[in-house]
Amino acid sequence: MKLFSWARSVVSALLQRTRVEGETEEELRAHVQHRADDLERLGMTRTEAERRARIEFGGHESFKEECREALSTRILEVFLQDLRFSFRMLRKSPGFAAVAILTLALGIGANTAIFTLLDQILLRSLPVQDPQQLVLLDLVGHPYGNSSGDSVLSYPMYRDLQEHNEVFSGMFGHRSTTTSLSFGVQAERVRVELVSGTYFSVLGVRPALGRALTPEADQVPNGEPLVVLNYAFWKERWGGDLGIVGKTLLVNNRNSTVVGVAQAGFDGVEADRAANLFVPIMMQEAFMGERKTPLLTDRRTRWMQAFGRLKPGATIEQAKAALQPLTHAMLEMEVKQPAFNHASAYDREEFLKSWMNVLPGSKGFSYTRNDLTTPLWV
Amino acid sequence: MPSQAQILPGTLDLLILKAVSLGPLHGYGVLLRIEQISGGALLVEQGALYPALFRLVRQGLLKASWGTSDNNRRAKFYELTAAGRKRLREEADGWNRLATAIASALNTQAEEV
């Protein structure tokens, strides 16, 4: 109750301030008018009288400031009085005070937590170059084969898009998973992002140390095991050791060479799962297991996401329009492959109805974003 | 008409209280009243009046309310509060004692010492 009346007095003091300033202005105007009335009675014209009255009145602005000072000190005095009073009242009823303070603390805490989440998942853009140019490709329709994850494509389809599209200045693919990391006597589970060699250059993420992965990393499947470290992870585990580049880590039971550390603040493109390590997507078999048809050549398994960077000036709508013929040509080609030998006419028909959606990618991808959007805003 | 004098520092408040004690007045009215009751001898600077009025309201010696003047204009009228009346009595007594003391000091003749 005391808190309420205190809040009310603060508000009324502030409202009063503007009200009183207006009143002061009016009062001073009335004064000048009265003086002018008298001067007019002495025989001056109205205009002349008003002019004289204003001149006589003198430094209008300067003493309005004096009045304002008198007022603001008054408001401050009232405010301090109220503050002292409410403090005394709170001391008198410690139970009420404790409940009130606890309620406020919990309320503020909960709001902070929710806002942090909201900011992280819904508001914050990726810390990369021109994030608004990034888009995520999303093939909508019936897949014929396996799909694991949201907005996933097969690796061969991603490579086809990368080579033949005319709307993107660059594309990259990625897939995140967990793996084991050993260094010295320690071992732990870490989150790793399998990334194409174009990942860092298309995002515009620079290495803080050493070098990033380059398109050469996309050449040979199961090629050289390289690893780029997350900046925060490097600081935490190796205390920012500048000699880390060139060292060997045991990643997923395999000796891997550290080639660099990524730009500070960059945690990968998944908003709610920071990647500790970045490794070439060519290494996927080591991380995701061997298959009869390797994922890097299998068109019937969709497992990785493809991002594009729109050419300057290009819009999402333009990209969407430009990608449809290309997508459809790929679907037509796929449906003629032996994998579809046993597919029903219905399956083929539905498969061919698929189309390529283009989603804004500036905030990266989040598995929880869609589920959390409504509850967080509400 | 006697020559006009600037008001002594600290006496403006007293004069305002006196002027207002004769009946509610708006700011310009206060000026005229002071000029009138001092027989035109005291001149209040127009701009100095309002900060003084504000100060007195703040100290709870005057209270203000909006009304309509004889000239049919909206204006803020000031009147004494109980505290203002009390303060006026005290200040007036103090001033009279001081004035008497100074007058008697100035009237002293050599043989009286």
Interface residues (C-beta under 8 A of the other chain):
Chain A: E23 T24 E26 E27 L28 A30 H31 Q33 H34 R35 D37 E56 F57 G58 G59 H60 S62 F63 E66 C67 A70 L71 R74
Chain B: H26 G27 Y28 G29 E45 Q46 G47 A48 Y50 P51 F54 R55 R58 S69 N71 R73 R74 A75 K76
